[in-house]
Amino acid sequence: MKFTLLVSEGPYTHQASDTAYQFAAAAVRQGHEVMRVFFYHDGVYNATKLTEPPQDDRHIVNRWSALNEQHGVDLVVCVAAALRRGIKDEVLAPGFRISGLGQLVDGGIKSDRTVTFGD
């Protein structure tokens, strides 16, 4: 099965980001394809390399980057939401890219399921 995920919450303010990552990792382990993860609203904070959690905490941004590097998952950050929050190309963590809502629509068309994480 092919999935597109929509993440609309920040990495340390809501469980949605952790849950989305765990879902994506489990899907890949089970042989499914996670075609794209689209970060929208406060979810764009998942993409910033400026995040520095304490050493004993999970590093959610690095987890997403590793998913991209190891499995080719397309990590797309909504351009409008990112710019509203001061996130530009120069602060993106490895594996993330900025694009428009068309990427979410494209993912929805090409995937078997689109799963939303966040309020």
NUDREN-717575 format. One record per residue: residue number from 1; residue in one letter; chain; x, y, z of N, C-alpha, C, O in turn. Coordinates in nm, 3 decimals, m for minus. Layout:
% residues N
<rec seq="NUM" type="A" mol="A" n_u="X" n_v="Y" n_w="Z" ca_u="X" ca_v="Y" ca_w="Z" c_u="X" c_v="Y" c_w="Z" o_u="X" o_v="Y" o_w="Z"/>
...
//
This chain:
% residues 119
<rec seq="1" type="M" mol="A" n_u="0.085" n_v="m0.117" n_w="0.000" ca_u="0.000" ca_v="0.000" ca_w="0.000" c_u="0.089" c_v="0.124" c_w="0.000" o_u="0.197" o_v="0.124" o_w="0.059"/>
<rec seq="2" type="K" mol="A" n_u="0.043" n_v="0.228" n_w="m0.066" ca_u="0.118" ca_v="0.354" ca_w="m0.076" c_u="0.045" c_v="0.460" c_w="0.006" o_u="m0.076" o_v="0.478" o_w="m0.007"/>
<rec seq="3" type="F" mol="A" n_u="0.122" n_v="0.531" n_w="0.092" ca_u="0.065" ca_v="0.632" ca_w="0.181" c_u="0.122" c_v="0.771" c_w="0.153" o_u="0.238" o_v="0.787" o_w="0.114"/>
<rec seq="4" type="T" mol="A" n_u="0.038" n_v="0.871" n_w="0.175" ca_u="0.080" ca_v="1.011" ca_w="0.191" c_u="0.035" c_v="1.052" c_w="0.329" o_u="m0.077" o_v="1.021" o_w="0.371"/>
<rec seq="5" type="L" mol="A" n_u="0.122" n_v="1.121" n_w="0.401" ca_u="0.088" ca_v="1.167" ca_w="0.536" c_u="0.081" c_v="1.319" c_w="0.538" o_u="0.159" o_v="1.387" o_w="0.470"/>
<rec seq="6" type="L" mol="A" n_u="m0.011" n_v="1.371" n_w="0.616" ca_u="m0.023" ca_v="1.515" ca_w="0.640" c_u="0.001" c_v="1.539" c_w="0.788" o_u="m0.071" o_v="1.485" o_w="0.873"/>
<rec seq="7" type="V" mol="A" n_u="0.102" n_v="1.619" n_w="0.820" ca_u="0.136" ca_v="1.651" ca_w="0.959" c_u="0.113" c_v="1.801" c_w="0.979" o_u="0.175" o_v="1.883" o_w="0.912"/>
<rec seq="8" type="S" mol="A" n_u="0.023" n_v="1.835" n_w="1.071" ca_u="m0.013" ca_v="1.976" ca_w="1.088" c_u="0.017" c_v="2.031" c_w="1.228" o_u="m0.034" o_v="2.136" o_w="1.266"/>
<rec seq="9" type="E" mol="A" n_u="0.101" n_v="1.960" n_w="1.303" ca_u="0.137" ca_v="2.006" ca_w="1.438" c_u="0.289" c_v="2.007" c_w="1.454" o_u="0.360" o_v="1.930" o_w="1.389"/>
<rec seq="10" type="G" mol="A" n_u="0.336" n_v="2.094" n_w="1.541" ca_u="0.479" ca_v="2.105" ca_w="1.567" c_u="0.535" c_v="1.983" c_w="1.638" o_u="0.460" o_v="1.905" o_w="1.696"/>
<rec seq="11" type="P" mol="A" n_u="0.668" n_v="1.966" n_w="1.633" ca_u="0.729" ca_v="1.844" ca_w="1.686" c_u="0.729" c_v="1.830" c_w="1.838" o_u="0.735" o_v="1.717" o_w="1.887"/>
<rec seq="12" type="Y" mol="A" n_u="0.724" n_v="1.937" n_w="1.911" ca_u="0.733" ca_v="1.926" ca_w="2.058" c_u="0.613" c_v="1.988" c_w="2.129" o_u="0.618" o_v="2.010" o_w="2.250"/>
<rec seq="13" type="T" mol="A" n_u="0.507" n_v="2.017" n_w="2.055" ca_u="0.389" ca_v="2.078" ca_w="2.114" c_u="0.266" c_v="1.987" c_w="2.107" o_u="0.162" o_v="2.019" o_w="2.165"/>
<rec seq="14" type="H" mol="A" n_u="0.279" n_v="1.875" n_w="2.037" ca_u="0.164" ca_v="1.789" ca_w="2.011" c_u="0.215" c_v="1.650" c_w="1.978" o_u="0.324" o_v="1.636" o_w="1.923"/>
<rec seq="15" type="Q" mol="A" n_u="0.140" n_v="1.549" n_w="2.009" ca_u="0.179" ca_v="1.411" ca_w="1.982" c_u="0.175" c_v="1.375" c_w="1.834" o_u="0.231" o_v="1.273" o_w="1.794"/>
<rec seq="16" type="A" mol="A" n_u="0.111" n_v="1.456" n_w="1.752" ca_u="0.089" ca_v="1.423" ca_w="1.611" c_u="0.217" c_v="1.392" c_w="1.535" o_u="0.221" o_v="1.298" o_w="1.456"/>
<rec seq="17" type="S" mol="A" n_u="0.321" n_v="1.468" n_w="1.558" ca_u="0.445" ca_v="1.448" ca_w="1.484" c_u="0.510" c_v="1.314" c_w="1.520" o_u="0.552" o_v="1.240" o_w="1.431"/>
<rec seq="18" type="D" mol="A" n_u="0.517" n_v="1.283" n_w="1.650" ca_u="0.572" ca_v="1.154" ca_w="1.693" c_u="0.490" c_v="1.039" c_w="1.636" o_u="0.546" o_v="0.941" o_w="1.586"/>
<rec seq="19" type="T" mol="A" n_u="0.358" n_v="1.051" n_w="1.642" ca_u="0.271" ca_v="0.945" ca_w="1.593" c_u="0.287" c_v="0.928" c_w="1.442" o_u="0.291" o_v="0.815" o_w="1.393"/>
<rec seq="20" type="A" mol="A" n_u="0.295" n_v="1.038" n_w="1.369" ca_u="0.315" ca_v="1.030" ca_w="1.223" c_u="0.446" c_v="0.962" c_w="1.190" o_u="0.452" o_v="0.876" o_w="1.101"/>
<rec seq="21" type="Y" mol="A" n_u="0.552" n_v="0.999" n_w="1.261" ca_u="0.681" ca_v="0.935" ca_w="1.236" c_u="0.673" c_v="0.784" c_w="1.265" o_u="0.719" o_v="0.703" o_w="1.185"/>
<rec seq="22" type="Q" mol="A" n_u="0.616" n_v="0.748" n_w="1.380" ca_u="0.605" ca_v="0.606" ca_w="1.416" c_u="0.522" c_v="0.530" c_w="1.313" o_u="0.555" o_v="0.417" o_w="1.278"/>
<rec seq="23" type="F" mol="A" n_u="0.415" n_v="0.591" n_w="1.264" ca_u="0.333" ca_v="0.530" ca_w="1.161" c_u="0.415" c_v="0.508" c_w="1.034" o_u="0.413" o_v="0.399" o_w="0.976"/>
<rec seq="24" type="A" mol="A" n_u="0.488" n_v="0.612" n_w="0.991" ca_u="0.568" ca_v="0.602" ca_w="0.869" c_u="0.675" c_v="0.494" c_w="0.881" o_u="0.694" o_v="0.414" o_w="0.790"/>
<rec seq="25" type="A" mol="A" n_u="0.745" n_v="0.492" n_w="0.994" ca_u="0.851" ca_v="0.393" ca_w="1.015" c_u="0.794" c_v="0.251" c_w="1.016" o_u="0.853" o_v="0.160" o_w="0.957"/>
<rec seq="26" type="A" mol="A" n_u="0.681" n_v="0.233" n_w="1.081" ca_u="0.617" ca_v="0.101" ca_w="1.086" c_u="0.569" c_v="0.059" c_w="0.947" o_u="0.584" o_v="m0.058" o_w="0.909"/>
<rec seq="27" type="A" mol="A" n_u="0.513" n_v="0.152" n_w="0.872" ca_u="0.465" ca_v="0.120" ca_w="0.737" c_u="0.581" c_v="0.074" c_w="0.648" o_u="0.568" o_v="m0.024" o_w="0.575"/>
<rec seq="28" type="V" mol="A" n_u="0.692" n_v="0.145" n_w="0.654" ca_u="0.809" ca_v="0.108" ca_w="0.574" c_u="0.861" c_v="m0.030" c_w="0.617" o_u="0.896" o_v="m0.112" o_w="0.532"/>
<rec seq="29" type="R" mol="A" n_u="0.868" n_v="m0.054" n_w="0.748" ca_u="0.914" ca_v="m0.185" ca_w="0.797" c_u="0.824" c_v="m0.299" c_w="0.748" o_u="0.871" o_v="m0.411" o_w="0.726"/>
<rec seq="30" type="Q" mol="A" n_u="0.695" n_v="m0.270" n_w="0.731" ca_u="0.600" ca_v="m0.372" ca_w="0.687" c_u="0.596" c_v="m0.387" c_w="0.535" o_u="0.517" o_v="m0.465" o_w="0.482"/>
<rec seq="31" type="G" mol="A" n_u="0.681" n_v="m0.311" n_w="0.464" ca_u="0.688" ca_v="m0.324" ca_w="0.319" c_u="0.599" c_v="m0.230" c_w="0.241" o_u="0.589" o_v="m0.241" o_w="0.119"/>
<rec seq="32" type="H" mol="A" n_u="0.534" n_v="m0.138" n_w="0.309" ca_u="0.452" ca_v="m0.037" ca_w="0.241" c_u="0.541" c_v="0.079" c_w="0.196" o_u="0.656" o_v="0.090" o_w="0.238"/>
<rec seq="33" type="E" mol="A" n_u="0.487" n_v="0.162" n_w="0.111" ca_u="0.560" ca_v="0.280" ca_w="0.065" c_u="0.498" c_v="0.406" c_w="0.125" o_u="0.376" o_v="0.426" o_w="0.117"/>
<rec seq="34" type="V" mol="A" n_u="0.580" n_v="0.489" n_w="0.186" ca_u="0.537" ca_v="0.621" ca_w="0.227" c_u="0.591" c_v="0.715" c_w="0.121" o_u="0.709" o_v="0.751" o_w="0.120"/>
<rec seq="35" type="M" mol="A" n_u="0.502" n_v="0.754" n_w="0.032" ca_u="0.541" ca_v="0.835" ca_w="m0.083" c_u="0.583" c_v="0.976" c_w="m0.043" o_u="0.684" o_v="1.029" o_w="m0.090"/>
<rec seq="36" type="R" mol="A" n_u="0.504" n_v="1.035" n_w="0.046" ca_u="0.528" ca_v="1.175" ca_w="0.080" c_u="0.474" c_v="1.204" c_w="0.219" o_u="0.373" o_v="1.148" o_w="0.262"/>
<rec seq="37" type="V" mol="A" n_u="0.544" n_v="1.293" n_w="0.289" ca_u="0.492" ca_v="1.351" ca_w="0.412" c_u="0.484" c_v="1.500" c_w="0.385" o_u="0.584" o_v="1.564" o_w="0.352"/>
<rec seq="38" type="F" mol="A" n_u="0.364" n_v="1.555" n_w="0.400" ca_u="0.341" ca_v="1.698" ca_w="0.376" c_u="0.323" c_v="1.766" c_w="0.510" o_u="0.234" o_v="1.730" o_w="0.588"/>
<rec seq="39" type="F" mol="A" n_u="0.406" n_v="1.865" n_w="0.538" ca_u="0.402" ca_v="1.939" ca_w="0.664" c_u="0.330" c_v="2.071" c_w="0.642" o_u="0.369" o_v="2.152" o_w="0.558"/>
<rec seq="40" type="Y" mol="A" n_u="0.223" n_v="2.091" n_w="0.719" ca_u="0.132" ca_v="2.204" ca_w="0.699" c_u="0.106" c_v="2.272" c_w="0.833" o_u="0.128" o_v="2.211" o_w="0.938"/>
<rec seq="41" type="H" mol="A" n_u="0.061" n_v="2.396" n_w="0.832" ca_u="0.039" ca_v="2.475" ca_w="0.954" c_u="0.162" c_v="2.467" c_w="1.044" o_u="0.274" o_v="2.482" o_w="0.994"/>
<rec seq="42" type="D" mol="A" n_u="0.147" n_v="2.444" n_w="1.175" ca_u="0.262" ca_v="2.437" ca_w="1.264" c_u="0.349" c_v="2.314" c_w="1.239" o_u="0.458" o_v="2.303" o_w="1.294"/>
<rec seq="43" type="G" mol="A" n_u="0.301" n_v="2.222" n_w="1.159" ca_u="0.381" ca_v="2.106" ca_w="1.122" c_u="0.510" c_v="2.142" c_w="1.051" o_u="0.604" o_v="2.062" o_w="1.047"/>
<rec seq="44" type="V" mol="A" n_u="0.516" n_v="2.262" n_w="0.993" ca_u="0.639" ca_v="2.303" ca_w="0.924" c_u="0.757" c_v="2.313" c_w="1.019" o_u="0.872" o_v="2.308" o_w="0.975"/>
<rec seq="45" type="Y" mol="A" n_u="0.731" n_v="2.326" n_w="1.150" ca_u="0.841" ca_v="2.331" ca_w="1.247" c_u="0.917" c_v="2.198" c_w="1.255" o_u="1.026" o_v="2.193" o_w="1.311"/>
<rec seq="46" type="N" mol="A" n_u="0.861" n_v="2.093" n_w="1.201" ca_u="0.931" ca_v="1.965" ca_w="1.195" c_u="1.051" c_v="1.970" c_w="1.101" o_u="1.135" o_v="1.881" o_w="1.105"/>
<rec seq="47" type="A" mol="A" n_u="1.059" n_v="2.072" n_w="1.018" ca_u="1.160" ca_v="2.078" ca_w="0.912" c_u="1.280" c_v="2.166" c_w="0.944" o_u="1.372" o_v="2.172" o_w="0.862"/>
<rec seq="48" type="T" mol="A" n_u="1.283" n_v="2.232" n_w="1.056" ca_u="1.390" ca_v="2.327" ca_w="1.080" c_u="1.512" c_v="2.264" c_w="1.146" o_u="1.500" o_v="2.192" o_w="1.246"/>
<rec seq="49" type="K" mol="A" n_u="1.628" n_v="2.291" n_w="1.090" ca_u="1.753" ca_v="2.239" ca_w="1.148" c_u="1.794" c_v="2.316" c_w="1.273" o_u="1.893" o_v="2.282" o_w="1.337"/>
<rec seq="50" type="L" mol="A" n_u="1.719" n_v="2.420" n_w="1.306" ca_u="1.750" ca_v="2.501" ca_w="1.425" c_u="1.702" c_v="2.435" c_w="1.554" o_u="1.730" o_v="2.485" o_w="1.663"/>
<rec seq="51" type="T" mol="A" n_u="1.629" n_v="2.325" n_w="1.542" ca_u="1.578" ca_v="2.253" ca_w="1.659" c_u="1.694" c_v="2.185" c_w="1.733" o_u="1.774" o_v="2.114" o_w="1.672"/>
<rec seq="52" type="E" mol="A" n_u="1.702" n_v="2.208" n_w="1.863" ca_u="1.806" ca_v="2.146" ca_w="1.946" c_u="1.744" c_v="2.095" c_w="2.076" o_u="1.750" o_v="2.163" o_w="2.178"/>
<rec seq="53" type="P" mol="A" n_u="1.686" n_v="1.975" n_w="2.072" ca_u="1.628" ca_v="1.918" ca_w="2.194" c_u="1.738" c_v="1.877" c_w="2.292" o_u="1.852" o_v="1.858" o_w="2.251"/>
<rec seq="54" type="P" mol="A" n_u="1.706" n_v="1.861" n_w="2.421" ca_u="1.804" ca_v="1.813" ca_w="2.517" c_u="1.858" c_v="1.675" c_w="2.475" o_u="1.791" o_v="1.602" o_w="2.402"/>
<rec seq="55" type="Q" mol="A" n_u="1.977" n_v="1.642" n_w="2.521" ca_u="2.041" ca_v="1.516" ca_w="2.480" c_u="1.960" c_v="1.392" c_w="2.516" o_u="1.967" o_v="1.291" o_w="2.445"/>
<rec seq="56" type="D" mol="A" n_u="1.883" n_v="1.398" n_w="2.623" ca_u="1.807" ca_v="1.280" ca_w="2.664" c_u="1.667" c_v="1.275" c_w="2.601" o_u="1.587" o_v="1.189" o_w="2.638"/>
<rec seq="57" type="D" mol="A" n_u="1.639" n_v="1.364" n_w="2.508" ca_u="1.508" ca_v="1.368" ca_w="2.441" c_u="1.524" c_v="1.319" c_w="2.297" o_u="1.634" o_v="1.320" o_w="2.243"/>
<rec seq="58" type="R" mol="A" n_u="1.415" n_v="1.277" n_w="2.237" ca_u="1.419" ca_v="1.236" ca_w="2.097" c_u="1.437" c_v="1.358" c_w="2.008" o_u="1.391" o_v="1.467" o_w="2.042"/>
<rec seq="59" type="H" mol="A" n_u="1.504" n_v="1.340" n_w="1.895" ca_u="1.526" ca_v="1.449" ca_w="1.799" c_u="1.438" c_v="1.421" c_w="1.678" o_u="1.479" o_v="1.354" o_w="1.583"/>
<rec seq="60" type="I" mol="A" n_u="1.318" n_v="1.472" n_w="1.683" ca_u="1.217" ca_v="1.440" ca_w="1.581" c_u="1.261" c_v="1.484" c_w="1.442" o_u="1.239" o_v="1.411" o_w="1.345"/>
<rec seq="61" type="V" mol="A" n_u="1.321" n_v="1.600" n_w="1.430" ca_u="1.365" ca_v="1.649" ca_w="1.298" c_u="1.466" c_v="1.551" c_w="1.237" o_u="1.456" o_v="1.518" o_w="1.119"/>
<rec seq="62" type="N" mol="A" n_u="1.562" n_v="1.506" n_w="1.317" ca_u="1.661" ca_v="1.410" ca_w="1.267" c_u="1.596" c_v="1.277" c_w="1.228" o_u="1.641" o_v="1.212" o_w="1.133"/>
<rec seq="63" type="R" mol="A" n_u="1.491" n_v="1.238" n_w="1.299" ca_u="1.420" ca_v="1.114" ca_w="1.262" c_u="1.361" c_v="1.126" c_w="1.122" o_u="1.372" o_v="1.034" o_w="1.041"/>
<rec seq="64" type="W" mol="A" n_u="1.297" n_v="1.241" n_w="1.096" ca_u="1.239" ca_v="1.261" ca_w="0.962" c_u="1.348" c_v="1.262" c_w="0.856" o_u="1.333" o_v="1.199" o_w="0.751"/>
<rec seq="65" type="S" mol="A" n_u="1.458" n_v="1.331" n_w="0.883" ca_u="1.568" ca_v="1.336" ca_w="0.786" c_u="1.621" c_v="1.196" c_w="0.756" o_u="1.649" o_v="1.163" o_w="0.641"/>
<rec seq="66" type="A" mol="A" n_u="1.634" n_v="1.114" n_w="0.859" ca_u="1.682" ca_v="0.977" ca_w="0.841" c_u="1.584" c_v="0.894" c_w="0.757" o_u="1.626" o_v="0.812" o_w="0.676"/>
<rec seq="67" type="L" mol="A" n_u="1.455" n_v="0.916" n_w="0.778" ca_u="1.354" ca_v="0.845" ca_w="0.699" c_u="1.368" c_v="0.879" c_w="0.551" o_u="1.354" o_v="0.793" o_w="0.464"/>
<rec seq="68" type="N" mol="A" n_u="1.396" n_v="1.005" n_w="0.523" ca_u="1.419" ca_v="1.047" ca_w="0.385" c_u="1.546" c_v="0.982" c_w="0.330" o_u="1.545" o_v="0.928" o_w="0.219"/>
<rec seq="69" type="E" mol="A" n_u="1.652" n_v="0.987" n_w="0.405" ca_u="1.780" ca_v="0.935" ca_w="0.358" c_u="1.776" c_v="0.783" c_w="0.337" o_u="1.829" o_v="0.733" o_w="0.237"/>
<rec seq="70" type="Q" mol="A" n_u="1.715" n_v="0.712" n_w="0.429" ca_u="1.717" ca_v="0.566" ca_w="0.424" c_u="1.611" c_v="0.506" c_w="0.332" o_u="1.631" o_v="0.399" o_w="0.275"/>
<rec seq="71" type="H" mol="A" n_u="1.498" n_v="0.575" n_w="0.318" ca_u="1.386" ca_v="0.515" ca_w="0.243" c_u="1.332" c_v="0.604" c_w="0.131" o_u="1.235" o_v="0.566" o_w="0.065"/>
<rec seq="72" type="G" mol="A" n_u="1.392" n_v="0.720" n_w="0.109" ca_u="1.350" ca_v="0.806" ca_w="0.000" c_u="1.215" c_v="0.871" c_w="0.017" o_u="1.152" o_v="0.910" o_w="m0.081"/>
<rec seq="73" type="V" mol="A" n_u="1.168" n_v="0.883" n_w="0.141" ca_u="1.039" ca_v="0.946" ca_w="0.167" c_u="1.051" c_v="1.096" c_w="0.135" o_u="1.140" o_v="1.164" o_w="0.185"/>
<rec seq="74" type="D" mol="A" n_u="0.961" n_v="1.145" n_w="0.052" ca_u="0.959" ca_v="1.285" ca_w="0.012" c_u="0.902" c_v="1.369" c_w="0.126" o_u="0.786" o_v="1.351" o_w="0.165"/>
<rec seq="75" type="L" mol="A" n_u="0.982" n_v="1.461" n_w="0.180" ca_u="0.941" ca_v="1.546" ca_w="0.292" c_u="0.916" c_v="1.686" c_w="0.240" o_u="1.010" o_v="1.759" o_w="0.209"/>
<rec seq="76" type="V" mol="A" n_u="0.789" n_v="1.724" n_w="0.229" ca_u="0.750" ca_v="1.851" ca_w="0.168" c_u="0.692" c_v="1.945" c_w="0.271" o_u="0.603" o_v="1.908" o_w="0.349"/>
<rec seq="77" type="V" mol="A" n_u="0.742" n_v="2.067" n_w="0.272" ca_u="0.699" ca_v="2.171" ca_w="0.365" c_u="0.615" c_v="2.273" c_w="0.287" o_u="0.660" o_v="2.323" o_w="0.184"/>
<rec seq="78" type="C" mol="A" n_u="0.496" n_v="2.302" n_w="0.334" ca_u="0.408" ca_v="2.398" ca_w="0.267" c_u="0.473" c_v="2.536" c_w="0.264" o_u="0.511" o_v="2.589" o_w="0.369"/>
<rec seq="79" type="V" mol="A" n_u="0.487" n_v="2.593" n_w="0.147" ca_u="0.554" ca_v="2.721" ca_w="0.131" c_u="0.485" c_v="2.833" c_w="0.207" o_u="0.551" o_v="2.912" o_w="0.274"/>
<rec seq="80" type="A" mol="A" n_u="0.353" n_v="2.841" n_w="0.197" ca_u="0.281" ca_v="2.951" ca_w="0.263" c_u="0.291" c_v="2.941" c_w="0.415" o_u="0.318" o_v="3.040" o_w="0.483"/>
<rec seq="81" type="A" mol="A" n_u="0.271" n_v="2.821" n_w="0.468" ca_u="0.280" ca_v="2.800" ca_w="0.613" c_u="0.422" c_v="2.825" c_w="0.663" o_u="0.441" o_v="2.881" o_w="0.770"/>
<rec seq="82" type="A" mol="A" n_u="0.521" n_v="2.783" n_w="0.585" ca_u="0.660" ca_v="2.802" ca_w="0.624" c_u="0.698" c_v="2.949" c_w="0.628" o_u="0.757" o_v="2.996" o_w="0.725"/>
<rec seq="83" type="L" mol="A" n_u="0.663" n_v="3.022" n_w="0.525" ca_u="0.699" ca_v="3.164" ca_w="0.520" c_u="0.630" c_v="3.243" c_w="0.631" o_u="0.689" o_v="3.336" o_w="0.686"/>
<rec seq="84" type="R" mol="A" n_u="0.507" n_v="3.208" n_w="0.665" ca_u="0.437" ca_v="3.274" ca_w="0.775" c_u="0.511" c_v="3.256" c_w="0.907" o_u="0.500" o_v="3.338" o_w="0.998"/>
<rec seq="85" type="R" mol="A" n_u="0.586" n_v="3.146" n_w="0.917" ca_u="0.655" ca_v="3.113" ca_w="1.042" c_u="0.805" c_v="3.137" c_w="1.033" o_u="0.880" o_v="3.094" o_w="1.121"/>
<rec seq="86" type="G" mol="A" n_u="0.849" n_v="3.205" n_w="0.928" ca_u="0.990" ca_v="3.241" ca_w="0.915" c_u="1.081" c_v="3.128" c_w="0.873" o_u="1.203" o_v="3.135" o_w="0.892"/>
<rec seq="87" type="I" mol="A" n_u="1.026" n_v="3.023" n_w="0.815" ca_u="1.107" ca_v="2.909" ca_w="0.772" c_u="1.131" c_v="2.921" c_w="0.622" o_u="1.039" o_v="2.922" o_w="0.541"/>
<rec seq="88" type="K" mol="A" n_u="1.260" n_v="2.928" n_w="0.589" ca_u="1.303" ca_v="2.939" ca_w="0.449" c_u="1.401" c_v="2.827" c_w="0.419" o_u="1.440" o_v="2.752" o_w="0.508"/>
<rec seq="89" type="D" mol="A" n_u="1.439" n_v="2.815" n_w="0.293" ca_u="1.528" ca_v="2.708" ca_w="0.251" c_u="1.654" c_v="2.696" c_w="0.336" o_u="1.699" o_v="2.585" o_w="0.364"/>
<rec seq="90" type="E" mol="A" n_u="1.711" n_v="2.808" n_w="0.376" ca_u="1.838" ca_v="2.805" ca_w="0.448" c_u="1.829" c_v="2.745" c_w="0.589" o_u="1.933" o_v="2.714" o_w="0.648"/>
<rec seq="91" type="V" mol="A" n_u="1.710" n_v="2.728" n_w="0.643" ca_u="1.697" ca_v="2.666" ca_w="0.776" c_u="1.637" c_v="2.526" c_w="0.771" o_u="1.608" o_v="2.467" o_w="0.875"/>
<rec seq="92" type="L" mol="A" n_u="1.619" n_v="2.472" n_w="0.651" ca_u="1.563" ca_v="2.338" ca_w="0.639" c_u="1.666" c_v="2.233" c_w="0.676" o_u="1.783" o_v="2.243" o_w="0.640"/>
<rec seq="93" type="A" mol="A" n_u="1.622" n_v="2.132" n_w="0.748" ca_u="1.706" ca_v="2.017" ca_w="0.780" c_u="1.724" c_v="1.934" c_w="0.652" o_u="1.646" o_v="1.948" o_w="0.558"/>
<rec seq="94" type="P" mol="A" n_u="1.825" n_v="1.848" n_w="0.649" ca_u="1.847" ca_v="1.764" ca_w="0.531" c_u="1.725" c_v="1.679" c_w="0.497" o_u="1.660" o_v="1.623" o_w="0.586"/>
<rec seq="95" type="G" mol="A" n_u="1.696" n_v="1.670" n_w="0.367" ca_u="1.586" ca_v="1.587" ca_w="0.320" c_u="1.454" c_v="1.658" c_w="0.301" o_u="1.364" o_v="1.605" o_w="0.236"/>
<rec seq="96" type="F" mol="A" n_u="1.439" n_v="1.778" n_w="0.357" ca_u="1.316" ca_v="1.854" ca_w="0.344" c_u="1.324" c_v="1.947" c_w="0.224" o_u="1.432" o_v="1.992" o_w="0.186"/>
<rec seq="97" type="R" mol="A" n_u="1.209" n_v="1.977" n_w="0.166" ca_u="1.201" ca_v="2.076" ca_w="0.059" c_u="1.072" c_v="2.155" c_w="0.074" o_u="0.974" o_v="2.105" o_w="0.128"/>
<rec seq="98" type="I" mol="A" n_u="1.074" n_v="2.277" n_w="0.025" ca_u="0.956" ca_v="2.364" ca_w="0.031" c_u="0.884" c_v="2.358" c_w="m0.103" o_u="0.946" o_v="2.366" o_w="m0.209"/>
<rec seq="99" type="S" mol="A" n_u="0.753" n_v="2.344" n_w="m0.096" ca_u="0.671" ca_v="2.343" ca_w="m0.217" c_u="0.528" c_v="2.381" c_w="m0.180" o_u="0.501" o_v="2.417" o_w="m0.065"/>
<rec seq="100" type="G" mol="A" n_u="0.439" n_v="2.375" n_w="m0.276" ca_u="0.302" ca_v="2.419" ca_w="m0.254" c_u="0.205" c_v="2.307" c_w="m0.223" o_u="0.241" o_v="2.189" o_w="m0.220"/>
<rec seq="101" type="L" mol="A" n_u="0.081" n_v="2.346" n_w="m0.200" ca_u="m0.026" ca_v="2.251" ca_w="m0.167" c_u="m0.051" c_v="2.150" c_w="m0.279" o_u="m0.108" o_v="2.043" o_w="m0.255"/>
<rec seq="102" type="G" mol="A" n_u="m0.009" n_v="2.183" n_w="m0.399" ca_u="m0.024" ca_v="2.090" ca_w="m0.510" c_u="0.044" c_v="1.956" c_w="m0.482" o_u="0.001" o_v="1.852" o_w="m0.532"/>
<rec seq="103" type="Q" mol="A" n_u="0.151" n_v="1.959" n_w="m0.402" ca_u="0.221" ca_v="1.836" ca_w="m0.367" c_u="0.134" c_v="1.746" c_w="m0.277" o_u="0.141" o_v="1.624" o_w="m0.286"/>
<rec seq="104" type="L" mol="A" n_u="0.053" n_v="1.809" n_w="m0.192" ca_u="m0.040" ca_v="1.732" ca_w="m0.109" c_u="m0.147" c_v="1.668" c_w="m0.198" o_u="m0.179" o_v="1.551" o_w="m0.181"/>
<rec seq="105" type="V" mol="A" n_u="m0.200" n_v="1.745" n_w="m0.290" ca_u="m0.302" ca_v="1.693" ca_w="m0.382" c_u="m0.244" c_v="1.580" c_w="m0.466" o_u="m0.308" o_v="1.476" o_w="m0.483"/>
<rec seq="106" type="D" mol="A" n_u="m0.124" n_v="1.601" n_w="m0.518" ca_u="m0.058" ca_v="1.498" ca_w="m0.598" c_u="m0.038" c_v="1.370" c_w="m0.518" o_u="m0.060" o_v="1.260" o_w="m0.569"/>
<rec seq="107" type="G" mol="A" n_u="0.005" n_v="1.385" n_w="m0.394" ca_u="0.022" ca_v="1.268" ca_w="m0.308" c_u="m0.109" c_v="1.196" c_w="m0.284" o_u="m0.113" o_v="1.073" o_w="m0.284"/>
<rec seq="108" type="G" mol="A" n_u="m0.215" n_v="1.272" n_w="m0.264" ca_u="m0.346" ca_v="1.212" ca_w="m0.243" c_u="m0.395" c_v="1.135" c_w="m0.365" o_u="m0.460" o_v="1.031" o_w="m0.351"/>
<rec seq="109" type="I" mol="A" n_u="m0.365" n_v="1.185" n_w="m0.482" ca_u="m0.407" ca_v="1.118" ca_w="m0.606" c_u="m0.326" c_v="0.990" c_w="m0.628" o_u="m0.382" o_v="0.887" o_w="m0.667"/>
<rec seq="110" type="K" mol="A" n_u="m0.195" n_v="0.997" n_w="m0.604" ca_u="m0.106" ca_v="0.884" ca_w="m0.635" c_u="m0.098" c_v="0.779" c_w="m0.524" o_u="m0.045" o_v="0.670" o_w="m0.546"/>
<rec seq="111" type="S" mol="A" n_u="m0.148" n_v="0.810" n_w="m0.406" ca_u="m0.142" ca_v="0.717" ca_w="m0.294" c_u="m0.273" c_v="0.641" c_w="m0.279" o_u="m0.377" o_v="0.684" o_w="m0.328"/>
<rec seq="112" type="D" mol="A" n_u="m0.264" n_v="0.527" n_w="m0.211" ca_u="m0.386" ca_v="0.452" ca_w="m0.179" c_u="m0.460" c_v="0.517" c_w="m0.062" o_u="m0.583" o_v="0.513" o_w="m0.057"/>
<rec seq="113" type="R" mol="A" n_u="m0.384" n_v="0.575" n_w="0.030" ca_u="m0.442" ca_v="0.639" ca_w="0.149" c_u="m0.366" c_v="0.766" c_w="0.183" o_u="m0.244" o_v="0.772" o_w="0.167"/>
<rec seq="114" type="T" mol="A" n_u="m0.438" n_v="0.867" n_w="0.228" ca_u="m0.379" ca_v="0.987" ca_w="0.288" c_u="m0.421" c_v="0.988" c_w="0.433" o_u="m0.540" o_v="0.985" o_w="0.464"/>
<rec seq="115" type="V" mol="A" n_u="m0.324" n_v="0.993" n_w="0.522" ca_u="m0.351" ca_v="0.987" ca_w="0.665" c_u="m0.309" c_v="1.120" c_w="0.727" o_u="m0.198" o_v="1.168" o_w="0.704"/>
<rec seq="116" type="T" mol="A" n_u="m0.398" n_v="1.179" n_w="0.806" ca_u="m0.376" ca_v="1.310" ca_w="0.865" c_u="m0.341" c_v="1.295" c_w="1.014" o_u="m0.405" o_v="1.220" o_w="1.087"/>
<rec seq="117" type="F" mol="A" n_u="m0.238" n_v="1.368" n_w="1.056" ca_u="m0.194" ca_v="1.369" ca_w="1.195" c_u="m0.198" c_v="1.513" c_w="1.246" o_u="m0.124" o_v="1.598" o_w="1.196"/>
<rec seq="118" type="G" mol="A" n_u="m0.282" n_v="1.539" n_w="1.344" ca_u="m0.295" ca_v="1.674" ca_w="1.401" c_u="m0.440" c_v="1.716" c_w="1.405" o_u="m0.528" o_v="1.653" o_w="1.346"/>
<rec seq="119" type="D" mol="A" n_u="m0.462" n_v="1.825" n_w="1.478" ca_u="m0.598" ca_v="1.877" ca_w="1.495" c_u="m0.645" c_v="1.954" c_w="1.375" o_u="m0.757" o_v="2.004" o_w="1.373"/>
//
